[in-house]
Amino acid sequence: MEQQARPESSGARTRPLPNDFANRIATKIVVTNERERDPEKAIQKVADVILRNLGQVGRERHFVGAMDMLLEGQETARYAAIAWVSITLEHQDDAKYENLVERLLDVLIEDHTKIAKPEIELDRRRKFSYYAVHMGNTFITMMDINSELYEAISLIYSRLIRKEMALESTKGDRSSSSRLRMARTEAAPKAVKKLYDEIIDYIHARGEFKSESLNQQNPNEFMAILADRMRATRRYVIQDIMNRTALAKKKEAEKELSERLAGAEELIMARDTFKNAVSLFWTEKRYNFKYLAVEKVRVTVQVLSIIVGIGHFLAGYLEIGGMQWWEGLIVAVAMYIFAKVLASRKAFQRYFPDDVSKELEVVLGSVTPVLRKMSKEQMDAFLIRQVKDPTNLKLLFILPEFVKYVYAVMPDRHESIVSMEELGELLETMELDIARTLRAHQPPPPPI
């Protein structure tokens, strides 16, 4: 039988497995256990038989079939438990056995999810997954042999939980992309409960006992205890998975944030640009006031010159004060030319303030990306440096308004690391720092 499981030669095809291959494996396991009197040697030989005959990919269901055959008999059920112990507890650090156990659990989860075999009815009122009953009976038999074998149960059950939760997480990630495609295809029936949950439910149901008298003891009490211990293991493993997932997400978020944060070189280069932007903002803020003041003077001069011209024209026309009409006309024409030429906007152009709005837009375009990438701590340190910079002393009063203006016109403001609530806190702190700085630079009061 063992030779049939091996390839004929390197590179040649393997012989087709006989239909009763699982039965032969089960028989081989029983014979190996009964021949060997030393339990440790028996376990090692059983592990060798399983690895030699079932170690190849694709033969995992033959192992499940062999274990089913062993679990059917009360005398052979213990050999199914020993088979699981031999490939798990006794070979935890062996890569070959580790891979075999991983594939076995994958097959159990897959067949349970697809409901490959019909459910098994218990007590004519409850049904359980075929694979939950399979693993539940295996665990019960392990505890019946020796309670110390819970270590093997915990090892297998923990791996099962981790695999199912990892599979669920993978399906959740792919659900959004494949939702439309899945909606168009007819969904196959799937198990409602997870395999690790149904195993506990089955063991708990097996542990229930209705006593007919007060003194009657529960022969299945160890099953109820096993279910409680497995619940504790489930809580621990799930909490560990959640903690690891949260830690991984936190590290990923921190890594993403560190990649988005502004670098030291960007912060240093942004200081002078920020100063220039503050100066331009103050210039642009005073532009309208200066423009209106010059425009008032220009319009006043223009109106007065026209009035003077009209007055002289009327005085010459009426010959008031001995002025001839042509003299009044000359003065009127001269005042009109003065109003149109010397009092025009072009003549007053040098008195009007410079419009720095375009230059301000260019400077803001270079400083806003850096401000968008600053964290709250970086922004706080950056603003404190600007407040303490002596060159900004005359413009400190305009800094809070300038920062609000920058965030008001900032494109993609929702991508900024600093939220608006945090920005409000920073501005409050900055206003206090500005007040302290201005008080420190005030001249001392004159002596009394």
Secondary structure, DSSP 4 states (H G I P E B T S, - for coil): -HHHHSBSSTTSPBPPPPTTHHHHHHHHHHHHHHH--SHHHHHHHHHHHHHHHH-STT-HHHHHHHHHHHHHSTTTHHHHHHHHHHHHGGGTT-HHHHHHHHHHHHHHHHHHHHT-S--EEETTTEEE-HHHHHHHHHHHHHHHH-GGGHHHHHHHHHHHHHHHHHHHHHHHHHHHHHHHHHHHSPPPP--SS-HHHHHHHHHHHHH----SSTT---TTHHHHHHHHHHHHHHHHHHHHHHHHHHHHHHHHHHHHHHHHSPPHHHHHHHHHHHHHHHHHHHHHHHHHHHHHHHHHHHHHHHHHHHHHHHHHHHHHHTTGGG--HHHHHHHHHHHHHIIIIITSTTTTGGGSPP--HHHHHHHHHHHHHHHHT--HHHHHHHHHHHHH-GGGGGGGGGHHHHHHHHHHH-TTGGG-SS-HHHHHHHHHHHHHHHHHHHHHTSPPPPP-
